[in-house]
Amino acid sequence: MGLEVVRRGLAVGALLGAAAAAETIRSTPALHAGPPAWLPAFELASLFVCAYGALGVALGAVLAPLPRIGGARALWPLALLAAAFAALNESARHVDWIDAHRHAARAAIGIAAVAAVAHALLRPARTPHALRRLETAFAALAVPAALGAALYAARPFPGAGGGSGSADVIAFAPRFAPEPPEALASARAPGRPRALLIGVDGASWDRIERGIAAGRLPTFEALRARGVSAPLASVVPTYSPSIWTSVVTGVAPQRHGIEDFYLLQLPRLGVENLQLRRSFGVMRWLLERSGELALTPVTSSLRRSKALWNLADEAELRSAVVGLWATWPPEPLRSGVVVSDHASAARQQEWLDRGKASAESEVTTWPPELAQRLAPLQRAPESVSRDELARFVRVDDALWREFEATRAFSKSVPISAFRSSHLNDDFYARAAFALWSDAKPDLLVLYLRSADELSHFFYEAGVAEASALGWSADDVRRYGDVVDNAYAWIDRALAPLVGAALAGGDTLIAVVSDHGWEREASGRYNHNDAPPGILILAGAGVCGGDCPPLRAPSIYDVAPTLLERLGLPLSAELVGRPLREAFTEPRESPRVAAYGAPLGAARAMASGSDAATREKLEALGYLRK
């Protein structure tokens, strides 16, 4: 019986490996692009089958000596197999909870089917021949059952409410021929306003409302009083590059191509964009340890859809992009500027301090000479004084010594996250105000990330359940106000830019976050299930207090709204809709079939800072070691 359990563990493990390989190959176009892809696809599938088969053998060897329960050892492998399959498809929990009942039913059916097949494979038979017949018959059912559930779990990102379509539809929509740039330019409407899009990563309404009530957030309060606001539906998983690219393109991650923090590559096999589910952890670990798998942070070169600034540039509008995820390398614009997410001197210095960046210089802005013009706005890491730190944290001598001794980020010293996060946003906020005042763009996009980064480290220190979550009284005293203070600093940093935009009288201001924060079923605070972010619309054309409530806005509605107010046409590819109910004089833009792809898409590019970026993301919980 012991050898039978081991043999059946091998069979079941190999079958699950085949299912995982089939899902990976199906999701990776480079692995099913005709005869040249057959060899790497076969090699990858063989690796999956061998790895999961070995795991099944190991499981069988562990289970074989265990005592029978109910007269059969099969119940042990059956229970563990169901658990293993659920873990294999960890991504199944990343769903749009509007569709939760349908998802739960399908996931349960998939797991039950595999469990039933496994039971048939593992149960003792009267004769070896009968056993083999059972194994052959049910093995044929195991692969489609496992693959079916895996495919459901790996379905496209949902297009959260309020849009005119969904990502499930968009992902399979036909590829329309793009409109020529002159068609976009000729469609511009006269008398359009300027537009200012401010992205505050991780901003949540509970913190903002608390800050407004305490009188700590006058900028947010003024914007909310002059405009309309609502929770902003997001999507799962809440990967910042993916969601923010959806915000500025208006399309789902499967279409714009930025689906994660990293691009997975198999250089030896010539595969540049491996779609390996994070839940296939065994394979990911093996491929990384063997040196086969390379992780390259996503860049602007991988984006397959045009962003707001590309469309503005084609329509001869001036634009400025400051600090947004996946904007390096900076795209050449005819009438615009880009200050990429690599342009902050504080972040570059952090990479150097940790020995993770190459000595090669990078072009971090467009035009390249813009970096030198903005250099006076940069601050050195050592410029953070004790008084400045004390605006965020209760500083005593011990904490200050620890902070001074840790120039670069260290997971073991949480307050070290403050230096680069704060100086990074400080530079980008200053740069945005300078560009708004001097270049006078028609469109400016500013992104700030410190609220989210500091929340990952200190959010729980400021909640009522802090002690139950493992925070000591001393740490609560030190760090309990960090997140609220970060919001207050962002409010002050935005004040000059927002004030100038409101004073002009011709600017639509949109303040957006990609997700909020909430207490999850585990008891910890995070954003894995995509709690709503924030949306504030204020300024030119917004009806203010007389507006009807916004109808379930989502991240996909931001781009259509801004495009329409700028007088630019809307593409049939857009998932969301313009939020016309927010304006006193709704306007309707002309329609085009498609915008086409930006120049240079899509090619992976490596940066000297890649290793440092990965270490920071691991500390924030976005990546696993």
LUMNUFI-966975 format. One record per residue (C-alpha): residue number from 1; chain; x, y, z. Coordinates in pm, whole numbers, plus 32768, in hexadecimal, padded with zeros to 4 digits. Example, Ala and Ser with C-alpha at 12.3 -4.5 7.8 and 13.67 -1.06 7.14 Angstrom:
<recs>
REC pos unit    u    v    w
REC   1    A 84CE 7E3E 830C
REC   2    A 8557 7F96 82CA
</recs>
This chain:
<recs>
REC pos unit    u    v    w
REC   1    A 8000 8000 8000
REC   2    A 8123 80F0 804C
REC   3    A 81B3 80D4 7EED
REC   4    A 8059 80FB 7E59
REC   5    A 8027 8244 7F12
REC   6    A 8178 82C1 7E94
REC   7    A 8127 8257 7D30
REC   8    A 7FD7 82FE 7D3A
REC   9    A 8075 8436 7DCE
REC  10    A 8158 843C 7C9C
REC  11    A 802D 8416 7BB3
REC  12    A 7F5E 8526 7C56
REC  13    A 8087 8614 7C75
REC  14    A 80DE 85E3 7B06
REC  15    A 7F76 8625 7AA1
REC  16    A 7F69 8768 7B69
REC  17    A 80B9 87C9 7AD1
REC  18    A 8027 8791 7976
REC  19    A 7EFB 886A 79CE
REC  20    A 7FDC 8981 7A52
REC  21    A 80BA 8969 791D
REC  22    A 7F8C 8979 7835
REC  23    A 7F0D 8AB2 78E5
REC  24    A 8065 8B58 78D3
REC  25    A 8093 8B05 7762
REC  26    A 7F31 8B78 7710
REC  27    A 7F6F 8CC7 77BC
REC  28    A 80C3 8D04 7718
REC  29    A 80A1 8D5B 75A5
REC  30    A 8212 8D1C 7566
REC  31    A 81E0 8BAD 75C5
REC  32    A 80CC 8B66 74CA
REC  33    A 8135 8C3C 73A5
REC  34    A 8173 8B21 72AF
REC  35    A 8287 8A1D 727A
REC  36    A 83A8 8AF5 72FF
REC  37    A 82FB 8AFA 7453
REC  38    A 82BD 8984 746A
REC  39    A 8412 8926 74F5
REC  40    A 8419 8A26 7611
REC  41    A 82AD 89D6 765F
REC  42    A 82FB 8861 7671
REC  43    A 842C 88A0 774A
REC  44    A 8367 897B 7839
REC  45    A 8247 8880 7849
REC  46    A 833D 8766 7895
REC  47    A 83D0 8833 79AE
REC  48    A 8274 8870 7A41
REC  49    A 8216 8701 7A30
REC  50    A 8360 868E 7AC9
REC  51    A 8354 8791 7BE0
REC  52    A 81EE 874C 7C49
REC  53    A 821F 85D7 7C17
REC  54    A 8347 85E3 7D06
REC  55    A 8271 86A4 7DFA
REC  56    A 8168 8593 7DDF
REC  57    A 826D 8484 7E21
REC  58    A 82E8 853E 7F52
REC  59    A 8184 8566 7FD0
REC  60    A 8140 83F5 7F97
REC  61    A 827E 8390 804D
REC  62    A 8218 8462 8179
REC  63    A 80B7 83DB 817A
REC  64    A 8103 826B 813E
REC  65    A 816A 8217 82A7
REC  66    A 8042 82CE 833F
REC  67    A 7F2F 81FF 83E4
REC  68    A 7DF1 81B5 8328
REC  69    A 7CC4 828E 8370
REC  70    A 7B74 81F0 8327
REC  71    A 7C21 80BF 8299
REC  72    A 7CE3 8176 818C
REC  73    A 7E0F 8256 8173
REC  74    A 7D6F 8303 8048
REC  75    A 7CBD 8401 8123
REC  76    A 7E06 849F 8187
REC  77    A 7E83 84DF 8025
REC  78    A 7D25 8544 7FBE
REC  79    A 7D0F 8655 80C5
REC  80    A 7E6D 86D5 807F
REC  81    A 7E3B 86CA 7F09
REC  82    A 7D08 87A8 7F21
REC  83    A 7DCA 8899 7FFE
REC  84    A 7EF1 8892 7F0D
REC  85    A 7E11 88DE 7DE7
REC  86    A 7D71 8A01 7E9F
REC  87    A 7ECD 8A89 7EEB
REC  88    A 7F37 8A4F 7D81
REC  89    A 7E21 8B39 7D18
REC  90    A 7E53 8C3B 7E29
REC  91    A 7DF8 8D3F 7D26
REC  92    A 7C92 8CC1 7D2F
REC  93    A 7C52 8DA7 7E57
REC  94    A 7CA6 8ED5 7D81
REC  95    A 7B4A 8F09 7CF6
REC  96    A 7A4F 901B 7CCC
REC  97    A 7973 8FE2 7DFB
REC  98    A 7843 9053 7D39
REC  99    A 7869 8EFE 7C95
REC 100    A 78C6 8E45 7DD2
REC 101    A 77B0 8D40 7DCF
REC 102    A 77F6 8CD1 7C6A
REC 103    A 7969 8CC5 7CB4
REC 104    A 793D 8BFC 7DF4
REC 105    A 785E 8AFF 7D45
REC 106    A 794E 8AC9 7C25
REC 107    A 7A80 8AB5 7D04
REC 108    A 79D2 89BB 7DE8
REC 109    A 796A 88E7 7CBD
REC 110    A 7ACD 88EA 7C36
REC 111    A 7B6C 8884 7D80
REC 112    A 7A5F 877D 7DC1
REC 113    A 7A96 86E9 7C68
REC 114    A 7C0A 86C7 7C9D
REC 115    A 7BD4 8638 7DFB
REC 116    A 7AE1 8534 7D74
REC 117    A 7BD2 84CE 7C62
REC 118    A 7CEF 84BA 7D5C
REC 119    A 7C1D 83DD 7E3D
REC 120    A 7BDA 82F2 7D1B
REC 121    A 7D4B 82E8 7CC4
REC 122    A 7DBC 82A9 7E26
REC 123    A 7CBD 81B3 7EAD
REC 124    A 7D22 8045 7EBF
REC 125    A 7C9A 7F62 7DAB
REC 126    A 7C53 7DED 7DAF
REC 127    A 7D5E 7D9A 7CAF
REC 128    A 7E85 7E4E 7C17
REC 129    A 7DDA 7E3E 7AC4
REC 130    A 7C9E 7EDE 7B4D
REC 131    A 7D72 7FE6 7BF4
REC 132    A 7E1E 8038 7AAE
REC 133    A 7CD1 804D 79F9
REC 134    A 7C50 8140 7B02
REC 135    A 7D8F 820C 7AEE
REC 136    A 7D7A 8224 7974
REC 137    A 7C09 827E 796D
REC 138    A 7C14 8389 7A76
REC 139    A 7D63 841A 7A0D
REC 140    A 7CB9 848C 78CD
REC 141    A 7BCA 8559 79A4
REC 142    A 7CCB 85E7 7A93
REC 143    A 7D79 86CD 799C
REC 144    A 7C42 877D 7913
REC 145    A 7BB3 879E 7A73
REC 146    A 7CF4 8838 7AFA
REC 147    A 7D28 890E 79C6
REC 148    A 7BC0 8987 79C3
REC 149    A 7BD3 8A05 7B25
REC 150    A 7D2A 8A9D 7AE5
REC 151    A 7CA9 8B55 79B3
REC 152    A 7B87 8BE1 7A77
REC 153    A 7C6C 8C55 7B8B
REC 154    A 7D4D 8CF8 7A87
REC 155    A 7C3B 8DAC 79CD
REC 156    A 7C78 8F19 7968
REC 157    A 7C6B 9033 7A62
REC 158    A 7B05 90A2 7A9D
REC 159    A 7AA1 91F9 7A20
REC 160    A 7A1B 928A 7B64
REC 161    A 78C4 932B 7B63
REC 162    A 7851 945A 7AA9
REC 163    A 78F8 9413 795D
REC 164    A 7859 93DE 7811
REC 165    A 78F6 9288 77F9
REC 166    A 79CC 9196 78B8
REC 167    A 7B29 910E 789D
REC 168    A 7A96 8FB8 784E
REC 169    A 79FF 904D 7713
REC 170    A 7B1D 9137 76C2
REC 171    A 7C24 9025 76DC
REC 172    A 7B85 8F75 75B4
REC 173    A 7B17 90A9 74F2
REC 174    A 7B95 90C6 738A
REC 175    A 7CC7 919B 734D
REC 176    A 7C4F 92CD 7293
REC 177    A 7D29 938F 71A5
REC 178    A 7DB2 94C0 725D
REC 179    A 7D4A 961B 71F7
REC 180    A 7E5F 96F1 715E
REC 181    A 7EE2 980D 723A
REC 182    A 7E4C 9914 7153
REC 183    A 7CF2 9881 7194
REC 184    A 7D25 98B0 730A
REC 185    A 7DA3 9A13 72DD
REC 186    A 7C81 9A77 71FF
REC 187    A 7B89 99F9 7302
REC 188    A 7BF7 9AEF 7410
REC 189    A 7AE1 9BC7 749B
REC 190    A 7B07 9D3F 74C7
REC 191    A 7B07 9DD9 7621
REC 192    A 7B85 9CA3 76D1
REC 193    A 7C10 9CC4 7834
REC 194    A 7D5F 9C52 78B5
REC 195    A 7D6C 9B10 797E
REC 196    A 7E30 9AB3 7AB7
REC 197    A 7E34 9946 7B22
REC 198    A 7EC6 9906 7C7D
REC 199    A 7EFF 979D 7CE1
REC 200    A 7F2D 9756 7E54
REC 201    A 7F82 95E6 7E76
REC 202    A 7EC2 9532 7F88
REC 203    A 7DF7 965F 7FFA
REC 204    A 7CBA 95F3 80B2
REC 205    A 7B84 96B7 810D
REC 206    A 7B8B 9657 827D
REC 207    A 7CDE 9700 82AD
REC 208    A 7C7E 982E 81DB
REC 209    A 7B33 9863 828F
REC 210    A 7BE3 9844 83DE
REC 211    A 7CE7 9942 8371
REC 212    A 7BE2 9A37 82ED
REC 213    A 7B1D 9A1D 8432
REC 214    A 7C5B 9A6C 84F5
REC 215    A 7CAB 9B97 8416
REC 216    A 7DED 9AF6 839A
REC 217    A 7D96 9ADA 8226
REC 218    A 7D26 9C30 81A7
REC 219    A 7D82 9BE6 803D
REC 220    A 7CB4 9AA8 802F
REC 221    A 7B9C 9B5B 80E7
REC 222    A 7B96 9C7A 7FEC
REC 223    A 7B92 9B8F 7EC3
REC 224    A 7A7B 9ABF 7F57
REC 225    A 79AC 9BF4 7FA8
REC 226    A 79D0 9C80 7E48
REC 227    A 7990 9B3E 7D8F
REC 228    A 7906 99DE 7D9C
REC 229    A 799F 98B0 7E3F
REC 230    A 795E 973C 7E5B
REC 231    A 7A03 95F0 7EA9
REC 232    A 7ABE 9573 7D76
REC 233    A 7A97 9402 7D23
REC 234    A 7BE0 9352 7CDE
REC 235    A 7C48 91FB 7C61
REC 236    A 7D0B 90D7 7CE6
REC 237    A 7E25 9091 7D07
REC 238    A 7E82 91EC 7D83
REC 239    A 7FD3 9206 7CD5
REC 240    A 802A 9377 7CB7
REC 241    A 80C5 9377 7B59
REC 242    A 7F9D 92B6 7ACE
REC 243    A 7E8B 938B 7B68
REC 244    A 7F2D 94DD 7B27
REC 245    A 7F67 947E 79BD
REC 246    A 7DF3 9429 79A6
REC 247    A 7DA3 957E 7A3F
REC 248    A 7E64 963A 7930
REC 249    A 7E07 9557 780A
REC 250    A 7C9F 94FC 7862
REC 251    A 7CD0 938F 7801
REC 252    A 7D01 924A 78BD
REC 253    A 7E5B 91C3 7916
REC 254    A 7E41 90A7 7819
REC 255    A 7E21 91AC 7708
REC 256    A 7F21 92AF 7774
REC 257    A 8020 91A3 77D0
REC 258    A 8091 9216 792C
REC 259    A 8006 9100 7A07
REC 260    A 80FF 90ED 7B25
REC 261    A 822D 9194 7BBE
REC 262    A 8310 90AE 7AFA
REC 263    A 832C 900F 79A6
REC 264    A 838D 8E9F 79BA
REC 265    A 8486 8E35 78B1
REC 266    A 852B 8CEE 784A
REC 267    A 865D 8D71 778D
REC 268    A 86E4 8C1B 7729
REC 269    A 8597 8BB8 768F
REC 270    A 8561 8D0C 75F1
REC 271    A 8420 8D50 76B6
REC 272    A 8405 8EC2 7711
REC 273    A 82B5 8ECB 77C4
REC 274    A 8269 8D87 787C
REC 275    A 810A 8D89 790F
REC 276    A 815A 8CB7 7A42
REC 277    A 8051 8CD0 7B4F
REC 278    A 80DE 8D3B 7C9D
REC 279    A 8027 8C15 7D35
REC 280    A 80FF 8B20 7C70
REC 281    A 8201 8B5A 7D7B
REC 282    A 82B9 8A11 7D50
REC 283    A 8311 8A60 7BE8
REC 284    A 8366 8BC7 7C2D
REC 285    A 8455 8B5F 7D42
REC 286    A 84FA 8A54 7C6B
REC 287    A 8522 8B35 7B3E
REC 288    A 85B5 8C4E 7C10
REC 289    A 86A6 8B6C 7CCC
REC 290    A 871B 8ACA 7B89
REC 291    A 8762 8C1B 7AEC
REC 292    A 8666 8BE0 79D5
REC 293    A 8574 8CF0 7A46
REC 294    A 85CD 8E61 7A2F
REC 295    A 84F6 8F6D 7AD4
REC 296    A 84FB 90C0 7A2C
REC 297    A 842E 91E1 7ABC
REC 298    A 8320 9259 79CE
REC 299    A 8376 938B 7901
REC 300    A 82CB 947B 7814
REC 301    A 834E 93AC 76F1
REC 302    A 825E 9293 774D
REC 303    A 8122 9364 7740
REC 304    A 8051 9302 7611
REC 305    A 7F49 9415 7633
REC 306    A 7F63 958A 7611
REC 307    A 7F4F 9652 7751
REC 308    A 7EAF 97A5 7786
REC 309    A 7FF0 985E 7732
REC 310    A 8022 979E 75EB
REC 311    A 7EC5 97FF 7578
REC 312    A 7EF6 9967 75E9
REC 313    A 8040 9975 752E
REC 314    A 7FA3 98F6 73ED
REC 315    A 7E98 9A03 7410
REC 316    A 7FAA 9B0C 7438
REC 317    A 7F5A 9B47 75A6
REC 318    A 8071 9B84 769F
REC 319    A 8093 9A7F 77AF
REC 320    A 816F 9A33 78DB
REC 321    A 8190 98E3 798C
REC 322    A 8236 98DC 7AE0
REC 323    A 829E 97AE 7BAE
REC 324    A 81A4 96AC 7B2F
REC 325    A 81EC 9538 7B3C
REC 326    A 827E 949F 79FF
REC 327    A 82DA 95E5 7955
REC 328    A 844A 958A 7934
REC 329    A 84E1 959C 7836
REC 330    A 8439 96EC 77F1
REC 331    A 8374 96F3 76AD
REC 332    A 83D0 97FE 75AD
REC 333    A 82B1 98F8 7590
REC 334    A 8294 9A0E 748E
REC 335    A 81E6 9B01 7576
REC 336    A 8217 9A6C 76CD
REC 337    A 830A 9A12 77E0
REC 338    A 8339 98D7 78B2
REC 339    A 83D9 98C5 7A0B
REC 340    A 83EC 974C 7A2B
REC 341    A 83D5 9672 7B60
REC 342    A 8553 9654 7B55
REC 343    A 8591 97CB 7B66
REC 344    A 8596 97FC 7CE0
REC 345    A 86FA 982F 7D5D
REC 346    A 8697 97A9 7EB4
REC 347    A 862B 965D 7E1F
REC 348    A 875F 964A 7D43
REC 349    A 883E 968C 7E71
REC 350    A 878B 957D 7F34
REC 351    A 87D4 9485 7E1F
REC 352    A 8943 94EA 7E21
REC 353    A 895C 94D8 7F9D
REC 354    A 88DE 9373 7F92
REC 355    A 89D3 9318 7E81
REC 356    A 88B6 92B1 7D9E
REC 357    A 88D3 93AE 7C81
REC 358    A 89C4 93A8 7B61
REC 359    A 8AB9 94C2 7B25
REC 360    A 8A1D 9505 79D1
REC 361    A 8956 9646 79B9
REC 362    A 87EA 9635 7952
REC 363    A 871A 972C 7892
REC 364    A 8602 976F 798A
REC 365    A 8548 9895 78EB
REC 366    A 84C7 9909 779B
REC 367    A 8561 99D7 7719
REC 368    A 86A6 9958 77B4
REC 369    A 871D 9AB5 7812
REC 370    A 85E7 9AE3 78ED
REC 371    A 8694 9A19 79FF
REC 372    A 879F 9B23 7A22
REC 373    A 869E 9C3A 7A2B
REC 374    A 85E4 9B8A 7B45
REC 375    A 8720 9B34 7C07
REC 376    A 86FD 9C5A 7CFC
REC 377    A 85B6 9BBE 7D74
REC 378    A 8663 9A7A 7DDA
REC 379    A 86CA 9A3A 7F41
REC 380    A 87DF 995F 7FC6
REC 381    A 877F 9844 80B6
REC 382    A 884C 98DE 81CF
REC 383    A 8780 9A20 81B6
REC 384    A 8665 998B 8288
REC 385    A 8687 9A31 83DB
REC 386    A 8613 99B9 852C
REC 387    A 8508 9AC8 8533
REC 388    A 8486 9A5A 83DE
REC 389    A 8474 98EE 8449
REC 390    A 83C1 995A 8587
REC 391    A 829E 99DA 84B5
REC 392    A 8254 986F 8467
REC 393    A 82DE 97A2 858A
REC 394    A 8316 97D9 86FC
REC 395    A 848F 97EA 86F7
REC 396    A 8569 9795 8820
REC 397    A 86E4 977C 8824
REC 398    A 86E7 9605 87E1
REC 399    A 8602 961F 86B2
REC 400    A 86C5 9743 8624
REC 401    A 880E 9686 8641
REC 402    A 8770 955A 8596
REC 403    A 86E6 9637 8481
REC 404    A 8831 96E9 8446
REC 405    A 88EE 959F 843D
REC 406    A 8806 950C 8334
REC 407    A 8826 95DD 81FB
REC 408    A 8790 94D7 8114
REC 409    A 864D 941C 8149
REC 410    A 8665 92EE 8230
REC 411    A 853F 920D 8280
REC 412    A 85C6 91DE 83E1
REC 413    A 85B7 9358 841B
REC 414    A 8455 93BB 83B0
REC 415    A 848A 9531 83DA
REC 416    A 8597 951E 82CC
REC 417    A 8475 9507 81D2
REC 418    A 8428 9672 821F
REC 419    A 8560 970F 818A
REC 420    A 853F 96A9 801C
REC 421    A 83BF 96A8 801A
REC 422    A 83AB 9807 80A6
REC 423    A 84C2 98A1 7FD5
REC 424    A 8442 97F2 7E9E
REC 425    A 82E8 9893 7EC2
REC 426    A 837F 99DE 7F2F
REC 427    A 8440 99F4 7DE8
REC 428    A 831E 998C 7D0B
REC 429    A 822C 9A7F 7DB2
REC 430    A 8324 9B9E 7D85
REC 431    A 836A 9B39 7C1C
REC 432    A 81F7 9B29 7BCB
REC 433    A 81BA 9C88 7C54
REC 434    A 82E6 9D11 7B95
REC 435    A 8271 9C73 7A4F
REC 436    A 810A 9CE8 7A83
REC 437    A 8180 9E4C 7ABC
REC 438    A 828D 9E5D 79AF
REC 439    A 8227 9D6F 7897
REC 440    A 80B1 9DAA 78C7
REC 441    A 8049 9C53 7844
REC 442    A 7EE9 9C02 77D4
REC 443    A 7F07 9ABA 7896
REC 444    A 7FDD 9A6A 79C6
REC 445    A 7FEC 9916 7A71
REC 446    A 808F 9905 7BCB
REC 447    A 80BB 97C5 7C93
REC 448    A 811B 97AF 7E05
REC 449    A 8162 9663 7EAC
REC 450    A 81CD 96AB 8013
REC 451    A 8073 9680 80B0
REC 452    A 8062 9518 8037
REC 453    A 81CC 94BF 8084
REC 454    A 81B8 9547 81E6
REC 455    A 8064 94A2 8218
REC 456    A 80FF 934F 81CC
REC 457    A 81E7 9382 82F4
REC 458    A 811C 9453 83EA
REC 459    A 7FA7 9448 839B
REC 460    A 7F5D 934E 84AF
REC 461    A 8014 941E 85B2
REC 462    A 7F02 9523 8596
REC 463    A 7DCE 9444 85BA
REC 464    A 7D10 93EA 86F6
REC 465    A 7D79 927E 86DA
REC 466    A 7EED 92D0 86CA
REC 467    A 7F4A 9213 8807
REC 468    A 7E86 90E0 8799
REC 469    A 7F46 90EC 8650
REC 470    A 8093 90D6 8704
REC 471    A 80F4 9244 872C
REC 472    A 8193 929A 8879
REC 473    A 8127 93CC 893C
REC 474    A 8274 9475 88EF
REC 475    A 8252 9436 8779
REC 476    A 80EB 94B3 8777
REC 477    A 8163 95F1 8823
REC 478    A 827B 9619 8725
REC 479    A 81D0 95B4 85E2
REC 480    A 805A 95D2 8622
REC 481    A 803D 9721 856D
REC 482    A 8127 96DD 8448
REC 483    A 8016 969B 8346
REC 484    A 7F3B 97C0 83B2
REC 485    A 806C 98A2 83AD
REC 486    A 80C5 9823 8250
REC 487    A 7F6A 9889 81D5
REC 488    A 7F97 99E0 8276
REC 489    A 80E8 9A0B 81CA
REC 490    A 8054 99A8 8077
REC 491    A 7F3F 9AA7 80B0
REC 492    A 8043 9BB7 80EC
REC 493    A 811A 9B47 7FC6
REC 494    A 7FF0 9B57 7ED8
REC 495    A 7F77 9CAB 7F53
REC 496    A 8046 9D86 7E64
REC 497    A 7FEE 9CB5 7D32
REC 498    A 7E7B 9C95 7D86
REC 499    A 7E67 9E04 7DE5
REC 500    A 7EFC 9E6F 7C98
REC 501    A 7E16 9D84 7BD7
REC 502    A 7CDE 9E03 7C89
REC 503    A 7D45 9F6F 7C66
REC 504    A 7D5B 9F4E 7AEC
REC 505    A 7BED 9EEF 7AD8
REC 506    A 7C23 9E1B 79A1
REC 507    A 7CA4 9CD6 7A38
REC 508    A 7BF3 9B90 7A83
REC 509    A 7C9B 9AEB 7BAF
REC 510    A 7C7A 9976 7BEC
REC 511    A 7D0C 98DE 7D29
REC 512    A 7D18 9762 7D19
REC 513    A 7D9B 963A 7DE0
REC 514    A 7DC0 94D7 7D64
REC 515    A 7D34 9434 7E9E
REC 516    A 7CEC 9474 800B
REC 517    A 7D3F 93AB 8141
REC 518    A 7C65 92C4 8211
REC 519    A 7C73 91B7 831B
REC 520    A 7C6F 906A 8266
REC 521    A 7BED 8F16 82D1
REC 522    A 7D47 8EC3 8359
REC 523    A 7D24 8FE5 8450
REC 524    A 7E41 90A7 83AE
REC 525    A 7E1A 91EF 82F3
REC 526    A 7E6D 91E8 8181
REC 527    A 7DD1 9217 8029
REC 528    A 7DD8 90BA 7F93
REC 529    A 7C62 90BD 7F4E
REC 530    A 7C6A 9214 7EA8
REC 531    A 7BAE 92F2 7FA0
REC 532    A 7B36 9429 7EE8
REC 533    A 7C21 9549 7EB3
REC 534    A 7BC7 96B9 7EA1
REC 535    A 7B49 9797 7D89
REC 536    A 7B23 9912 7D9C
REC 537    A 7AC4 99E6 7C6F
REC 538    A 7AD6 9B60 7C97
REC 539    A 7B15 9C98 7BCF
REC 540    A 7AAB 9CFA 7A71
REC 541    A 7953 9C7F 7A10
REC 542    A 7913 9BB0 7B4A
REC 543    A 77BB 9BEE 7BDC
REC 544    A 782C 9BDC 7D46
REC 545    A 7726 9BB1 7E54
REC 546    A 7609 9BAF 7D57
REC 547    A 7688 9A72 7CAF
REC 548    A 75C9 992D 7CC3
REC 549    A 7693 9813 7D61
REC 550    A 7793 9776 7C7B
REC 551    A 7719 9629 7BF6
REC 552    A 780F 9523 7C77
REC 553    A 794E 95B2 7BDE
REC 554    A 7A75 94CC 7BA3
REC 555    A 7BE3 94F4 7B49
REC 556    A 7B81 94BD 79DD
REC 557    A 7AAA 95FB 79DA
REC 558    A 7BC6 96EE 7A25
REC 559    A 7C66 96F0 78C9
REC 560    A 7B1D 9712 7806
REC 561    A 7AB2 9832 78E8
REC 562    A 7BF6 98F3 78B9
REC 563    A 7C05 98AC 7743
REC 564    A 7AA4 992B 770D
REC 565    A 7AE1 9A69 77D6
REC 566    A 7C1F 9AA8 770C
REC 567    A 7B52 9A8D 75CE
REC 568    A 7BF6 994A 7559
REC 569    A 7B39 9828 74BC
REC 570    A 7AE3 96E8 7576
REC 571    A 7B4E 9593 74F9
REC 572    A 7A71 945F 74E3
REC 573    A 7B86 93AC 75A5
REC 574    A 7B4A 9472 76E5
REC 575    A 7AB2 93A3 77FD
REC 576    A 7A19 94C2 78C1
REC 577    A 7941 95F0 7879
REC 578    A 795A 976B 78A0
REC 579    A 78C3 97DB 79EB
REC 580    A 77DD 98DA 7947
REC 581    A 76FC 98F2 7A78
REC 582    A 7815 99B3 7B26
REC 583    A 7804 9ADE 7A3B
REC 584    A 7718 9C03 7A0C
REC 585    A 7735 9BF1 7892
REC 586    A 776B 9A89 7826
REC 587    A 7816 9A65 76D7
REC 588    A 782B 9939 75F4
REC 589    A 796F 98EB 7543
REC 590    A 7984 9851 73E9
REC 591    A 79D7 96E0 73D8
REC 592    A 7AF9 962E 7333
REC 593    A 7B2C 94BC 7302
REC 594    A 7C7B 94A5 73B2
REC 595    A 7DA4 9577 741A
REC 596    A 7EB1 9481 73AE
REC 597    A 7FEF 9427 7468
REC 598    A 80F6 9521 74DD
REC 599    A 8241 952C 7429
REC 600    A 8340 9439 74B3
REC 601    A 824D 933F 754F
REC 602    A 8296 923C 75C3
REC 603    A 83F9 91E7 7623
REC 604    A 848C 9192 7775
REC 605    A 85A9 926C 77F3
REC 606    A 8691 9233 7916
REC 607    A 86FF 933F 7A08
REC 608    A 881E 934A 7AFD
REC 609    A 8722 937A 7C15
REC 610    A 865E 9238 7BD5
REC 611    A 86EB 9177 7CFE
REC 612    A 86AC 9296 7DEF
REC 613    A 8549 92BC 7D72
REC 614    A 8506 914C 7DAB
REC 615    A 858B 915A 7F10
REC 616    A 84A6 9280 7F62
REC 617    A 8375 91D0 7ECD
REC 618    A 83C1 9098 7F9A
REC 619    A 83C3 916B 80D6
REC 620    A 8277 920C 8077
REC 621    A 81DC 90B3 804B
REC 622    A 81A6 90C6 7ED2
REC 623    A 82AC 8FBD 7E86
REC 624    A 830E 8E7B 7F33
REC 625    A 8471 8E0D 7F5F
</recs>
